[in-house]
Amino acid sequence: MAGVRLVVQGDDFGMCHAVNVGTVQAFREGIVTQVSTMAACPWFTEAAALAREFGIPLGVHQTLTCEWDFLRWRPLTSGASLVGPDGTFLRTVADAQAAVTHEDAVRELSAQVEKFTAEGLTIGYLDVHMGASVPSAYDEVSAAVGKPFIYSPVEAQRFGSISTLSDQTDKKAWVLEYLDKLTPGVHLLVTHCAAAQPELGALHRPGSDTYRWAEEYRLSDQEIVLDPAIRQAIEDRGIELTTVQEAF
């Protein structure tokens, strides 16, 4: 499998302490190569300190939404279109697409970049939390920062995410098959890692739309990226682990 390069990304760094702890472990002991970091979130300062300590390659996980019931974060700026009645970000991409203006989005995403760089962190790339709410704003901020918006250079057919596989799918088997099918070029595999801490179960109401994202998906992703058999499969297939910054 000569010429196959794989970026393994951990999302939502800075969201909460459990995600920070799990993501650091996934980078240091597992196969995660780069980490998307949320500057608007309450645990960003800890994430920044951990990134500096362990030399973690980072991207800005641009966020215009907040999906949780009990963990709610606010914009860094005052754009009225960014928030719901409680003053926090809107809950869904669809809500944000319907409400957020280009101007408010650019101002907010630029502030997130500024907060990121104020911590002395190097930006390797930019991407988006949950989904693209205002595509024109991501393009403008990416051009201003001079860093790639990650979903542009990595072709769609080379993108994989292990977090939302169906209940009937064996996650480990899926990843092994995914690795088998990789072709020469740069591929992106997205994960959402977290340590098994009570904090995760407190993010949501039981049965809410996002409850499986809070704990179940993250803990199973953590298990996969730390699995020695997955790393061995990568080595056996001659796949090079890399980052977007190194690859483009």
N, C-alpha and C positions, 0 to 999 in steps of 0.2 A: 504494500500500500504506500509506495513511495510518493512523496509530495502531498500527503494528507496531513493537514494541520487542523487542530481542534482547539477552539476557545471554549473553556468551561466557565461559565459566569454564575456568580452568586448574586442574587438580587436582594434589594431592600435593606442593605446595610445601613444602620442608623435608625431603623424603625423602632426597635425596642432592644432591651439588653439581651434577651434570649437569642435573637437573630444575630446580634453582634458576636456573642460567644460562639455560637455554632458556625458562623461564617469564618471566623478566625481559625477555628479548628479545621474546617473544610479546606481552607487555603494551606495551612501548615502541614496537615497530615493527609489530606485527600487530594483530589484532582482539580479543584477549583483554581483557575489561573488569574481571574480578574473579578472585581467586585463592584457592583453598581450601588452608589451611595446616595442617600436621601438627605439633602441639606436642610429641608424644612421640618424634619422630624425631631422628636424630643431627645433621642439618644444619638444624635449626629456627633456631638462633641466627643463622646466616648469612642464612636467609630473612627473619628479622625485621629484620636490619640493611638488607637490600636493599629490603624493603617501606617502611621509614622513609625511605630515601634517595630512592626513586622515587615515593613516594606511591601505592602500590598498594592498591586496595580489597581487604580481606581477609575471609574467613570462616574459622571453625574447622572443619577437616576431622576430625571426631571419629573416632578410630580405636580399635577393639578387636581388630584383627587385624594380622598381618604375614605377607605371602604369599611372601617371597623365601627362597631357599636360603641365601644367604651374607650378606645384609643383614638382620640380625635386631634388632628394637628391643623394649624392655621397657616395661611400664606405669610410670607415674609414681607409682603407689600400690602397695600390697602385697596387694591382693585375690587370694586363692588361686584363685578361679575364672577369673581372667583369663589364666592362663598354662599352657603345657605343661611337660613335664619339664625343658626347658632354661631355664625362667624367662622366656622371651619370650612375646609374644602368640601366640595360636592362629593357625593358618595360613589357615583358611577361615571364611566367615560361618556355614556349617552347624555347624562345630565350636564357634564362639562361641555360636550360638543354643542349642546343647545344654548348654553348660557355664556360661556367665557369668550370675551372679545380678544382679537389678535393683540391689541395694545396692552391689555391687562396681562395676557399670557407672556408676552415678550418681557415686560417689566418684571414679572414674578420669576420667570426662568433665569433672567439675567441676575437677579438678586440671589438666586440659589447658587449660581456659578460664582458670584462674588464672595458669598459666605464660604464656599468650598475653598477658593484660593486664599482667603484670609487665614485659613488654618494651615497654610503652607503646603497644601496638597497639590500634586500634579494631576492634571486632567488628561486621561488617555483617550476618552471618547465621551459621547453623550448618548443617552437612550431615554426611555420613557416608562413611567410606572403605570401599569394596568393596560394602557392603550393610548393611541394618539388622539388627544382631544382637539388640538389646534395645530394641524400639520404645518401651516405656514409659519407659526411661531418657532417650532423646532428648527426649521430650515434657517430662519433668520438668526437665531441664537448660535447655531452650529457655525454659520458663516462668520459671525462676529468673534467667536472663540477660536476659530481655526482648527477645530477638531471634528472628526467624523460623527455624524448621527449614525449609530451603530447598525441600524436596520437597512441602511443604504448599501454599504460595501459588502455585506454578507448576503448572498443571494437567498431568496425565499426558500428554495428547495434544499438549502444547506442549513436551515434553521430547525432546531429541535428543542422541545421543552419537556422535562420529565415530571413537572409538577401536577399536571392536570390529566394524566392518563386515566382512562375509565376504570371503574371498579373491577372489571373483568381482566384487566391487563396486569401481567406480572411485570413490575417495573424493572427489575434486574434483567429479565429476559428481553424486555424491550430495548434497554440500553445496549446489551450485547449485540442484538440484531442491528441496531442503529450504527454501532461501530463497524460491523461487518459491511454495511452498505455504503460507507463513506467513500467518496471518489476524490481524486486529486483536487486540491484547492483548500480554501479556508472555510471551516464550518463552525457554527455557534450552537452550543448546548446550554440552555438556561436552566438554572436550578434556584430553589428558594430554601435556604438552609436555616436551621435553628437548633439550639440546644434544648433538651427536654427539661423545661422549667415550667412551673405553674403559671407564670406570666402569660404564656401562649393561650391557655384555656380561658383566661380572663378578658380576652380582647373582644368577645362577642357574646350575644345571647344564644343559648342552645337553639339549634335549628335555624339560625339566621342564614342568609344567602352566602355569607363569607366564612362560615364556621370551619369548613374543611381546609380553607386556605390558612387559617390561623395556626393550626397544630398538626393535623394529619398529614397534609401535603409536605410540610416543612420537615417533619421528623423522618418521613420516608425518603425524602431527597437527601437528608443528612446521611442516612444509612448507605445510600447508593454511592455518594461521592467518597465515602470513607472505606468502601468495600475493597479489600485487597484484590479480589477477583476482577473487578472492573479495571483497576490500574494495570493488572497483569495483562488483561485483554488489550489494553491500549499499547503496552510495550510489545506484546506478541505480534501485533498488526503493524508495528512500525509507525504508529501515529505520533506526530509531534504535538505536544501540548504547547500552546502559545497564547498570546493576548492580541487584541485588536491593534493596539499600539505597535506591537512588534510585526504584525502581519501586513499592515497597510501603510 
